[in-house]
Amino acid sequence: MAKPYRIISFSSDRFDQWRISESGGCISFKGSTPVFEFKTKGQYEKYLKLNDRRGLQQ
């Protein structure tokens, strides 16, 4: 299994979960703690860019 590009803290916010889905990242577990995981730099950058749409999506 390849090492992920980036792992960040899980967010229960619906918008953040929409962003992880749209970016191609996934929710995984580090031990028993959920985290957001990105396999590529592109996925992570798209996740960050989608934050520009906060407030427009909900």
N, C-alpha and C positions, 0 to 999 in steps of 0.2 A: 504494500500500500504506500503510495507516494505521500510525502510530507506536505501538509497544506501550506499555501502561501501565507495565509494570515488567519488567526483565530481571535475573535473579539467577544466581549461579554454578550450574553443573551439579553434580548429586550422583549418584554411582553407587549409592547406597544404595537398595535395593528399596522401602523404605517411602516415601522421598522421591519415587521415580518413580511409585509408586501414588498419592501425593497430587497430583502434577502432573496425572495422568490424571483423577482424580476431580474436580479443581477446574475442569477445562476448559482449563487451560494447555497448553503444548506444549514439546517439546524442539526447539530450533532451533540454528542455528550463527551465531556472530559471527566471521567469518573462518573459521578451521578449528577453532575452539573451541566445543564444545557448551555451551548455556546453557538455563535454564528461562525461558520467555517467557509473560507474561500480557497478554492484550489488554485486560482490564478490571480495575477495582479490585475488583469482586466476585470474580473468579477468584482474585486474589492473596489476598484476605481469607479465602476458603474454604480455600485452600492452607495458610494459617497456622493456621486453626481446626482443620483435620484433624490437626495435630500433637498435639492432645489425645489422639488415639487411638494414639499411639506406644506400642509394647509390647503392645497388645491385638490388633494386626493380624497379627503374624508368628507 
